[in-house]
Amino acid sequence: MSLPKLSSPFLHSGASVTQIMLQVLAALVPGLAVISWYFGPGPLLNIIVAMIFALLGEAMVMVLRARAIVFHLSDGSALVTAALFAVALPPFTPWWLTAIGVMFAVIVVKQLFGGLGQNIFNPAMAAYAMVLLAFPKEMAAWTWPYGLSEKFNASAYLLQQIPDRVFDGISQATPLDDFDIRSTAGEIGDVILRGDLYGTAGGYAWETIALAFFLGGCWLLYKRLISWHIPVSLLLTVFLVSGAWYIADPNRYAPPTFHLLNGAVVIGAFFIATDPVTAPFTAPGKILFGIGVGILTVFIRLWGAFPDGVAFAVLLMNMVTPLLDQFSQPRVFGHR
């Protein structure tokens, strides 16, 4: 018995699911390395915990369904879900939150819908949205990107050895959080962007992280594991929509480069929105999907309750994926 192959007219690699998942994990390495450089090993610890509990959760479901455990775990999809979920978490995320989130992704969002290829929502983003709503305090545990000097603090917090009073003192707003708060207060955007929290074109450290994930995304394109339609349409839409508001009022809205190089826009464009299970199948559908995610991301960032909007944008567009596929199918003799 062999593992299936992902079928899509834009995936011409001919690789098995396992091979594809391993290459996706490899493409994440540059971004993970840069995150760890700035925030210490906390993100890597999150990924390890997430992978352990993802495999555990999937194994439990396979036992209940009387399926071959090793065969289904060997496809690597649970590991990719775990990595994409964990990389979105703050470096000081407690292990129990990571475990709850990733098991929700694997058991509820993936397996309860029938398993690999049957889920309608992106498991990693559904889990991220769940823990963001359920545990807002823990999900705000971002710190200043001190670098590898934070390794002992991150490890200690992961093992629950840092008391709450210390945790309260280390929380630090991300550039998206900070800009959202200050722009709402009416402070001038150009002045804010010259602060220590901001880099050359985006947030300090975050712009480098985004570029690292961009390199990984280019690798996926080169290996033909994804097509260009969603990444290009999503990134271009974010640039154009956020740019329009910036031109209209540069004292209130951030420039488009700030939106592109902060948060999850780049990793979302290449690694999340391109999920072949929950994204459209057709080329026009993919382009419309990317445009929709881009528009929703900017709108949520500008007027929503959360500074970043990629996860919610992807989940909302997952809901209309069947319609996009249906109405973007080529006509044959006047019929769809």
Buried (B, 14 or more C-beta within 10 A) or exposed (E): EEBEBBEBEBBEEEBBBBBBBBBBBEBBBBBBEBBBBBBBBBBBBBBBBBBBBBBBBBBBBBEEEEEEBEEBBBBBBBBBBBBBBBBBBBBBBBBEBBBBBBBBBBBBBBBEBEBBBEBBBBBBBBBBBBBBEEBEEBBBBBBBBBEEEBBEBBBBBBEEEBEEEEBEEBBBBBBBBBBBEBBEEEBEBEEBBEEEBBBEBBBBBBBBBBBBBBBBBBBBBEBEBBBBBBBBBBBBBBBBBBBEBBEEEEEBBBBBBBBBBBBBBBBBBBBBBBBBBBBBBBBBBBBBBBBBBBBBBBBBBBEBEBBBBBBBBBBBBBEBBEEBBEEBBEEEEEEE
